[in-house]
């Protein structure tokens, strides 16, 4: 029992930290967001809603500058003010914005937020267990190796979620009559849209699959559906 106690404590700590992070995120989103009211984008949301047999889909604008979309742990969908400004400037079309919303709906529908809660606490327990074992054989560096391995695992899980959400969005966009084209065209311009003033992509993009690979996966889906259709 004593040997597994540190792992159980790590699991409980990871769960507690995730819940605290989710609470803090929800509070910030409440304070810094308003419901999307743009008529053109609202019509796109209505198309998605009809495809899902829903009355409406609520989307909120998160008042931060980086270009991003996100699905909150409580299921709400957000696009950032920076992303919305790109739409207003004409850099992104309404259909491309719809593809972002569909992608975030995929994260919600596929339960990625709930799964990440389990992953987060599980990874914390795994990190502790690996550090305990490796430190016996590699004192001083075992902890670093354990951190590196769990970070790689987290990145792999995150990339898997992104591919799943891409596929969900592709199916939804196709059913809504919007098609996969805007999803692909947005990916083609994503790196230029998300570059910071220093010319670098944001850190969150590094944990996502490579853009070219995501485009290939979507093109494969489109070709498959055309054959089946």
N, C-alpha and C positions, 0 to 999 in steps of 0.2 A: 504493500500500500504506500509505503514511504517513497518508493522509487517512482510511482506514477503520480504522486501528489503534485510535483512541479508542473507536469503536463496538464493536469486537471485545473490547476491554478492559472496556467497560461491560457487555457481554453476559456475559462470564466473571465479573465482579464480582457481577452480579445473580444468576447461578446459584449462586455460592458463598454469597452471603448467604441465599438461599432455603434451601439445604441446612443452613446453620447454624441458621436459624430453625426448620426442621422438626426438627432434632435437639434443640434447646433445648425446643421445645414437647412433643416426645415424652417427654423426661426429666421435665418438670414434670407431665405427665399421669400418668406412672408413679408419681410421688411423691404426687400429690394425688387419686388416684381409686381406687375399689373397684367390683367388679362389682355391678350391680343385682340385688337379691335379693327385691324386693317381689313377693309371689305374684300379685297382680292384674295388675301390669305385665308380669311374666314370662309370664302367659297371653296377654296381648296380643302380646308378642314371638313367642310360639309360633304364634299365628295368622298373623303376617306370615311367619314361617319356613316354615310349611306352604304358604303361597301361592307362595313362592319355591322350593319343593322343597328346603329346607335342613333339617338336623337341628336347628339352633338358631341364634339370633342373640344374640350377646353385646352387652350395653349396659352402660356404666359410668357411675357418678356422679362427676362432677368437683366437688371440694370448694371451690366458690366461690359467692358469694351472688347475682351477677347471674342473671337468668332467660334461659337460652339453651340451645341444643343445638348440637353441632358434630360434624363428621366429621374426624378427624385425618388427616394425610398418610399414615399407615400403614394406613388403612382402618377403624380402630376408631370406634365410635359412642359419644358421650357426651351426657348431659343434666346440667345443673348442679344442685348441691344446692339452689340457689334455686328452680329449676324444680320439682324433686321436692317441695320444701316446699309449693309452691303446690298440688300434687296432694294432699298429705297434709292440707292445710287445706280442701280441697274446692273451691278456686277453679278447678281444672282437672280434668277427668274422665280416666279411664283411656284412653278412646278418643281424647281430644284429645292425651294424651301419646303414644299410638301414632302419631298423625299427625306428631308431631315426629320420632319415630324413623324413620318411613317417609321423611320428607323428607331426613334425613341419610343414609339408605341410598341415596337417589337421587343425592346428591352423590358417593358412593363408586362406585355402579354406572355412572354417566355419566362417570367419570374426571375430575371437576372438580379434584380435588387435583393430579393430574398436569398437567392443562391449565393450572392456575394457576402451576405452576412455570415453564412455557414463557412464559406471559403476563408473569409477574413479570420474568424476565430480558429478555424482548423489550421490555417497557415501559421498562426501564432504558436499553436501547440506544436506543430511540426518543427518550427524554428527552434523552440526550446529543446525538444527531444534530440534534434540533430546536433545542436550546440553541446548538449551534455555528452553525447557519444563521441563526437569528433574531438572535443577538448581533452578527452582521455588520451587520445593518440597524437593529437596535434595541439599541444598547449599554446595558447596565445593566438592561434589562427583559426581554431575550430569554429569560434563564433562568427568570424568573417565569412568562412565557407558556408556555414549554415544560413547566414543572411543572404548570401549570393544565390544559393540554390532555391530558397523560398521566393526570392524576388523573381527568378526565372519562371518558377511555377505560376506565380501570380500573373506575370505577363502572358504566359501561354493561355491561362484561363480567360484573361481579358480578351485576347485575340479571338478565342473561340466564341465568346459572347458576341463580338462584333460581326463575325461571319454569319451567325445565326440571326442577328437583328437585320443584317443586310438582306438575307434571303426572305425574311418575313416582310420587310418593306417592299421588296421587289414583287412579291405575290400580292400585297395589298394595293400597291400602285397600279399593277396590271388590272386587278379587279375593279379598281376605281376609274379606269379608263385614262389614267395619266401615263402609264407605261414606265418601263425601266430606263428609257433614254435620259430623262432629267437626273436620275440617280447617278448614272455613269458620267454625264457631263459635269455634275457637281464634283465628283471625285477627281476629274481631270484638272479642275481648277482649285482643288482644296488646298494644296500646299501654298499657292500664291495668296489665297485668301487668308490663311492662318499665320502667315509670316509676321513676326513681331517687328518692331522698329529696328532691331539689330539684324533682321534678315533671317532669323532662325524660326523653325517650327516650334510650337508650344510643346511642353513636356508631355502633356496627355496624349499627343499624337504619336509619341514614340512607343507607347504601350499598345497601339493599334496595329493591325496587319498593314503591310506595305500597300500603298494605294493601288499600284499596278496589279497586285495579286487580287485585291478586292474587285477591281474592274473585270479581270479575267473570270472570276467566279460568277459575276453577274452576267457576263456575256455568255457563259456556259449555260446558266439557267435560262436565259432568253432563247438560246438556240434549242435547248431541250424542250421548252414549252411550245415553241413554234412547230417542232416536229410532232409533238403529242397532240397539239391543237389541230 
